[in-house]
Amino acid sequence: MVNICQELTAGIKEKKLTVALEPEAASLFCRHLPVERSGNETSLGKLKAGQRYLVLDAGGGTIDITVHEVLQSMDVKELFKASGGAWGGTKVDEAFKGFINDIAGFDAMGDLKRKHLDDFIDLFRRFENKKRSISPDKDSKTVIPLPLSLCSLIENRQGRALCDIIKNTSYASSDPMYTTNPGCTRVGKLSVPLSGSGLDRWASVRFIFGGTEIDVEATEESTGKVHNLNIDFLV
């Protein structure tokens, strides 16, 4: 049905049209794109029969991951079905809106969009540029100026300036020292029973960061017994 409709509306012959999932189309397209690897130019199109590769399609709403294999005919075979989740760039935008609304105490971003659409669009244009410039090797602060209209909306609704409102939120403390300080959120708990008695009992703790998970490993120094906790932020 899709093929017939495309042929009638776009003039594409049915035998010339193939409907494919996004990761499959990206895989076929990227095989003809030159990429740099270890300083030498190569091409994914040079993959030989039997070789396998992973395709990560990072889109706006979702991220899809699949694994393909090159066949003897140089066609592509899907080894694993595309899987992923709603981790795309638009989710970052939604988190930014939630961040502003959380500080304001109401749907300030919704009000801004309804009453000052130009400022709303300009704010997210600046946010998009900042978002694309962030990388793991950068540790500098990111500054995003807020439009005056947004600050006025919040002040008129709450009766206080935005800077004063922030002081009473968890975002006021940017460098908490203790877990009870504002800005800290409990994500898990690990209890380590210590052998013996007295104050001279110790446990060493290390955190292993990887992807969307944190592995916590606590070792009782007197016995060498290890206790583990896994924190998965996608669960």
C-alpha positions in Angstrom: 0.0 0.0 0.0 2.8 2.4 0.9 4.7 1.5 -2.4 1.6 2.1 -4.5 0.8 5.4 -2.8 4.4 6.6 -3.3 4.3 5.6 -7.0 1.1 7.5 -7.6 2.0 10.7 -5.7 5.8 10.9 -6.3 6.3 9.1 -9.5 8.6 6.5 -7.9 8.3 3.0 -9.4 7.4 0.3 -6.9 10.6 -1.7 -7.7 12.7 1.3 -7.0 11.3 2.0 -3.5 12.2 0.2 -0.3 10.7 1.0 3.1 13.3 0.7 5.9 13.6 1.5 9.5 15.7 4.6 10.4 18.7 2.6 11.7 18.7 0.5 8.6 18.6 3.5 6.3 21.3 5.2 8.4 23.5 2.1 8.2 23.3 1.9 4.4 23.9 5.6 4.0 26.9 5.7 6.3 28.6 2.9 4.4 29.3 5.4 1.7 30.5 8.3 3.9 34.3 8.8 4.5 35.3 8.8 8.1 38.6 9.4 9.9 40.1 6.7 12.0 43.5 7.0 13.7 44.3 9.9 11.4 43.9 7.9 8.2 40.9 8.3 5.9 38.8 5.2 5.4 35.3 4.4 4.5 32.5 2.3 6.0 31.8 1.2 2.5 35.1 -0.8 2.6 33.7 -3.2 5.2 34.2 -6.8 4.0 31.7 -9.7 4.0 31.3 -11.1 7.5 32.2 -7.9 9.3 29.8 -6.6 11.9 29.2 -3.1 13.1 27.0 -1.2 15.5 24.6 1.6 14.4 23.6 4.2 16.9 20.9 6.5 15.6 20.7 9.5 17.9 17.6 11.4 17.0 15.5 14.2 18.5 13.1 12.1 20.4 14.7 8.7 20.6 18.0 6.8 20.4 18.0 3.5 18.5 20.8 1.0 18.5 21.2 -2.1 16.3 24.0 -4.4 15.0 24.4 -5.3 11.3 26.5 -7.8 9.4 27.8 -7.5 5.8 26.8 -10.6 3.8 28.7 -12.1 0.9 26.4 -10.3 -1.5 27.4 -7.1 0.2 23.8 -6.7 1.5 23.3 -6.0 5.2 21.8 -8.4 7.7 20.3 -7.2 11.0 21.7 -9.3 13.8 19.8 -7.6 16.6 16.6 -5.7 16.4 16.7 -2.0 17.0 16.3 -1.1 20.6 16.7 2.1 22.6 14.5 4.6 24.4 13.3 8.1 24.7 16.8 9.6 25.3 17.0 12.0 22.4 17.7 15.7 22.4 14.0 16.8 22.9 14.2 15.1 26.3 16.9 17.5 27.3 14.6 20.4 26.2 11.8 19.0 28.4 14.2 18.7 31.3 15.2 22.4 30.8 11.6 23.5 30.8 11.0 21.4 34.0 14.0 23.0 35.6 12.7 26.6 35.0 9.1 25.6 36.1 10.5 23.9 39.2 12.2 27.1 40.2 9.3 29.3 39.3 6.7 27.1 41.1 4.3 27.1 38.2 4.2 26.6 34.4 6.3 29.7 33.6 7.5 28.3 30.3 4.0 27.7 29.2 3.0 31.3 30.0 6.1 32.5 28.2 5.2 30.6 25.1 1.6 31.8 25.1 2.3 35.5 25.9 5.8 36.1 24.5 6.3 33.5 21.7 9.3 35.4 20.2 11.2 35.3 23.5 10.3 31.6 23.9 11.7 30.7 20.5 14.8 32.8 21.0 15.5 31.3 24.5 15.4 27.7 23.0 17.5 28.8 20.1 20.2 29.9 22.5 19.7 26.7 24.6 20.1 24.5 21.5 23.4 26.2 20.6 24.7 25.7 24.2 23.5 22.1 24.2 25.4 21.3 21.1 28.6 22.9 22.4 28.7 20.8 25.6 31.2 17.9 25.7 32.5 15.6 28.4 36.0 17.2 28.2 34.6 20.7 29.2 34.3 21.6 32.8 33.4 25.3 32.5 30.1 26.7 33.5 27.4 27.1 30.9 25.5 30.5 31.0 22.1 30.9 29.3 20.6 34.4 29.7 16.9 34.4 30.5 14.6 36.8 28.7 13.3 39.8 30.7 9.8 38.8 29.9 10.2 35.4 31.7 11.7 37.1 34.8 8.8 39.5 34.8 6.2 36.7 34.5 7.7 34.9 37.5 7.9 38.1 39.6 4.4 39.2 38.8 3.0 35.7 39.7 5.1 35.1 42.8 5.6 38.6 44.0 9.3 38.2 44.3 12.3 38.6 42.0 13.7 35.4 40.4 17.0 35.7 42.2 15.2 35.8 45.6 13.1 32.7 44.7 16.2 30.7 43.7 17.6 31.3 47.2 14.8 29.1 48.7 15.3 26.2 46.3 17.6 23.3 46.1 19.5 25.1 43.3 20.8 27.7 45.7 23.6 25.5 46.9 25.9 24.6 44.0 28.5 22.9 46.1 26.9 20.9 48.9 29.2 19.4 51.5 26.8 16.9 53.1 24.0 14.7 51.8 21.5 16.7 53.9 22.3 19.9 52.1 20.0 21.4 49.5 20.9 20.2 46.0 21.3 16.5 47.0 18.9 13.8 45.9 18.9 10.3 47.4 19.4 7.7 44.6 20.3 4.6 46.7 21.4 3.2 50.0 24.2 0.8 50.8 24.7 -0.5 54.4 28.0 -2.0 55.4 27.9 -4.1 58.6 31.3 -3.8 60.4 32.8 -6.6 62.3 34.1 -6.2 65.9 33.5 -3.2 68.1 35.0 0.2 68.8 35.7 3.2 66.6 38.7 1.8 64.8 36.7 0.1 62.1 36.9 1.2 58.5 35.3 0.6 55.1 36.7 1.9 51.8 34.2 2.9 49.1 34.7 3.5 45.4 32.3 4.6 42.7 32.5 3.2 39.2 30.8 5.4 36.6 29.7 4.0 33.3 26.9 5.0 30.9 23.7 5.5 32.8 24.8 3.5 35.8 26.9 3.9 39.0 28.4 0.9 40.7 29.2 1.4 44.4 31.7 -1.0 45.9 32.3 -0.9 49.7 35.0 -3.1 51.2 35.3 -3.8 54.9 39.0 -3.3 55.5 39.3 -5.8 58.5 37.7 -8.7 56.6 38.0 -7.8 53.0 34.3 -8.4 52.5 32.8 -6.5 49.6 29.3 -5.0 49.4 27.9 -3.7 46.1 25.1 -1.4 45.0 24.1 -0.7 41.4 22.3 2.6 40.7 20.6 2.7 37.3 19.2 6.1 36.4 16.9 4.7 33.6 15.0 2.4 36.0 
